[in-house]
Amino acid sequence: MPKSSTRSPRIEDLVLRDLAVPQDGPPEAGDHREGELYSATSLDGLDLGGISFSECLFEGISLNETQLRGARFRECRFTELFAPVFAAARSSWRNVRLEGTRWGSAELYDSTLESVRISGGKLDFLNLRSSTLTDVDISDCIIGDLDLTDAKGVRVALRNCRINTLTLTGSRLRDVDLRTTEFRALNGPDGLGGVTIDSYQLGLLAPILAENLGLRVEG
């Protein structure tokens, strides 16, 4: 098999050491938190707008309806993150791991993701409208709706995922690999430029592409 010319995401190493359990109460909006461990903790409903987390580990944490608008995450790992409503518009994520995530509606529009790996999660609706994704790897996830309307993406891979509806309207993509991912419906085929698919996926997309181009297939 010839080597693919599609560039893979470049994911930085992440090592967390000498973490401490917070002793000064729950975090608050605008805080800067560094080197902390949050385990089996509920931060549901808190206003954490503009907060910054650096070199933190979150294990079994609940962030349902927590306000994380404008939050910044640097060198953080989340395991078993639970949030039926995840409100993190205009947030920033750099060198972050999300493992076993369970999101209902995840509002991440106008956000920036760089060197981010999401693995083994179930996400009902992931809203990344107008976001910028650089070196993002999403694997082994079940996603209801993935909305990349007007998003920019470079070196993004979705591996072994199942997506019900993928929306690419107005997206600007380069080196985005969908070859091992299943999706049932596609909105915005104009955004497929810069995407790599396999021959089987091309067959499934043929009716959508024909309709978009005004082609009639007879006989």
FENZI-V737640 format. One record per pair of residues at least 4 apart in sequence whose ideal C-beta (glycine too) atoms are under 6 Angstrom apart, sorted by the first residue. I is the first residue (numbers start at 1). GAP is how many residues later the second one is. D is the distance in Angstrom with one decimal. If there is no record, write none. Layout:
I;GAP;D / I;GAP;D
//
This chain:
6;169;5.3 / 6;171;5.2 / 6;190;4.4 / 7;148;5.2 / 7;168;4.3 / 9;126;4.3 / 9;127;5.9 / 9;128;4.5 / 9;146;4.7 / 9;148;5.4 / 10;125;4.7 / 11;104;5.4 / 11;106;5.5 / 11;126;5.9 / 12;83;4.8 / 12;103;4.6 / 14;61;6.0 / 14;81;5.7 / 14;83;5.9 / 16;39;5.9 / 16;41;5.3 / 19;16;5.7 / 19;18;4.1 / 19;38;5.6 / 20;16;5.9 / 21;16;5.5 / 22;14;5.2 / 27;4;4.9 / 27;6;5.6 / 27;21;5.9 / 27;24;5.9 / 29;18;5.0 / 29;19;5.6 / 29;20;4.7 / 29;21;5.8 / 30;20;4.8 / 31;20;5.1 / 32;20;4.5 / 33;20;5.1 / 34;20;4.5 / 34;21;5.8 / 35;20;5.0 / 36;20;4.9 / 37;20;5.1 / 38;20;4.8 / 38;23;5.3 / 39;20;4.4 / 40;20;4.5 / 41;20;5.2 / 42;20;4.4 / 43;20;5.6 / 43;23;5.2 / 44;18;5.5 / 44;20;4.5 / 45;20;5.1 / 46;20;5.2 / 47;20;4.6 / 48;18;5.9 / 48;20;5.4 / 49;18;5.3 / 49;20;4.7 / 49;21;5.7 / 50;20;4.7 / 51;20;5.0 / 52;20;4.4 / 53;20;5.2 / 53;23;5.5 / 54;20;4.5 / 55;20;4.8 / 56;20;4.9 / 57;20;5.2 / 58;20;4.6 / 59;20;5.1 / 60;20;4.7 / 61;20;5.9 / 62;20;4.7 / 63;20;4.5 / 64;19;4.9 / 64;20;5.3 / 64;21;5.8 / 65;20;4.8 / 67;20;5.6 / 68;20;3.9 / 68;23;5.9 / 69;20;5.2 / 69;21;5.9 / 70;20;5.1 / 71;17;5.9 / 71;20;4.6 / 72;20;4.5 / 73;20;4.9 / 73;23;5.2 / 74;20;5.1 / 75;20;4.8 / 76;20;5.1 / 77;20;4.5 / 78;20;4.8 / 79;20;4.8 / 79;21;5.9 / 80;20;4.7 / 81;20;4.8 / 82;20;5.1 / 83;20;5.5 / 84;20;3.7 / 85;19;6.0 / 85;20;5.5 / 86;17;4.9 / 86;20;4.2 / 87;20;5.3 / 88;20;5.5 / 89;18;5.2 / 89;20;5.3 / 89;21;5.9 / 90;20;4.6 / 91;20;4.8 / 92;20;4.8 / 93;20;4.7 / 93;23;5.2 / 94;20;4.8 / 95;20;4.6 / 96;20;5.0 / 97;20;5.2 / 98;20;4.5 / 99;20;5.3 / 99;21;5.9 / 100;20;5.1 / 100;21;6.0 / 101;20;3.5 / 102;20;5.3 / 103;20;4.6 / 104;20;4.9 / 105;20;4.8 / 106;20;5.0 / 107;20;5.1 / 108;20;5.4 / 109;18;5.2 / 109;20;4.2 / 109;21;5.7 / 110;20;5.0 / 111;20;4.6 / 112;20;5.0 / 113;20;4.9 / 113;23;5.3 / 114;20;4.7 / 115;20;4.8 / 116;20;4.9 / 117;20;4.7 / 118;20;4.6 / 119;20;4.9 / 119;21;5.8 / 120;20;4.9 / 121;20;4.8 / 122;20;4.8 / 123;20;4.8 / 124;20;4.3 / 125;19;5.6 / 125;20;4.8 / 126;17;5.9 / 126;20;5.1 / 127;20;5.0 / 128;20;5.4 / 128;23;5.4 / 129;18;5.6 / 129;20;4.6 / 129;21;6.0 / 130;20;4.6 / 131;20;5.0 / 132;20;4.7 / 133;20;4.4 / 133;23;5.2 / 134;20;5.1 / 135;20;5.0 / 136;20;4.7 / 137;20;5.1 / 138;20;4.9 / 139;20;4.2 / 139;21;5.8 / 140;20;5.1 / 141;20;4.8 / 142;20;5.1 / 143;20;4.7 / 144;20;5.0 / 145;20;4.7 / 146;17;5.4 / 146;20;5.3 / 147;20;4.6 / 148;20;5.4 / 148;23;4.8 / 149;18;5.6 / 149;20;4.7 / 149;21;5.7 / 150;20;4.3 / 151;20;4.9 / 152;20;5.0 / 153;20;4.6 / 153;23;5.2 / 154;20;5.0 / 155;20;4.8 / 156;20;4.6 / 157;20;4.3 / 158;20;5.5 / 158;23;4.4 / 159;21;5.2 / 160;20;5.1 / 161;20;4.4 / 162;20;5.0 / 163;20;4.1 / 164;20;5.3 / 165;20;4.4 / 166;17;4.5 / 166;20;5.3 / 167;20;4.1 / 167;21;5.6 / 168;20;4.3 / 168;23;3.0 / 169;19;3.0 / 169;22;5.9 / 171;20;3.7 / 173;21;3.8 / 173;22;5.7 / 174;20;4.3 / 176;18;5.8 / 176;19;4.8 / 177;19;4.9 / 178;17;5.9 / 178;19;5.4 / 179;19;4.6 / 186;22;5.6 / 189;19;5.5 / 189;20;5.9 / 189;23;4.8 / 197;4;4.0 / 197;5;5.8 / 205;4;5.5 / 210;5;4.1 / 210;7;5.8
//
